[in-house]
Amino acid sequence: AMSKSAVKISSDLLSNPLCEQEPSFLQMVTAFDTAMKRMDSFNQEKISIIQAITISGNTLLSSVFPSLNMAVKRREQTLQDYKRLQSKVEKYEEKERTGPVLAKLHQ
């Protein structure tokens, strides 16, 4: 996002009327614009390489360590069970404290 903003700023500076009046300013702004566009293209290449490496690495690791995937799935299931039971506890805590409610709350 920063490199896109820098490219936008440099292109806005190029369209500034002051560039038409001052050739030295135009030269500086043109050099700045070229540098920002090169930086943006370099950043885009870097991002695509990082994404490709990350995705291929995750795919490789998930095939090498299937037990890790199972552990993650079990954790997610346990977390869902915990949230479900926690909501039941909160529901029983809000009710009047009678014998059956206290037994279910304890359970």
C-alpha positions, -999 to +999 in steps of 0.1 A: +000+000+000+029+023+007+045+018-026+011+024-044+008+056-024+043+067-034+035+060-071+003+080-067+021+109-051+048+109-078+022+108-106+003+137-089+036+157-088+041+151-125+007+166-133+015+197-112+016+229-133+049+238-117+066+210-137+057+228-169+073+260-156+105+246-141+125+221-162+148+213-132+117+205-111+103+183-139+136+164-141+136+157-104+099+147-103+104+124-133+134+107-116+113+103-085+084+089-105+106+064-122+121+053-089+087+049-073+074+028-102+105+006-101+101+002-063+065-007-067+072-033-094+100-048-072+076-049-042+049-067-063+075-093-075+087-098-039+051-102-027+043-128-053+075-148-045+068-147-008+032-159-014+043-187-036+069-199-011+045-196+018+017-215+000+040-242-013+057-245+021+023-249+039+012-275+013+044-295+017+042-294+055+006-304+056+014-335+035+045-343+056+028-339+089-007-353+087-008-357+124-005-319+128-036-314+107-055-339+128-043-321+160-055-288+146-089-303+137-092-318+171-084-285+187-110-267+167-136-293+176-127-291+213-128-253+211-163-254+196-174-279+223-160-256+250-178-226+236-211-245+235-207-257+270-197-223+283-229-208+268-249-235+287-231-226+319-238-189+314-275-197+307-278-218+340-260-191+360-286-165+349-315-187+360-329-189+395-308-210+419-330-241+424-320-277+430-323-289+394-305-258+380-277-262+405-273-299+396-271-291+359-247-262+366-224-285+386-226-312+359 
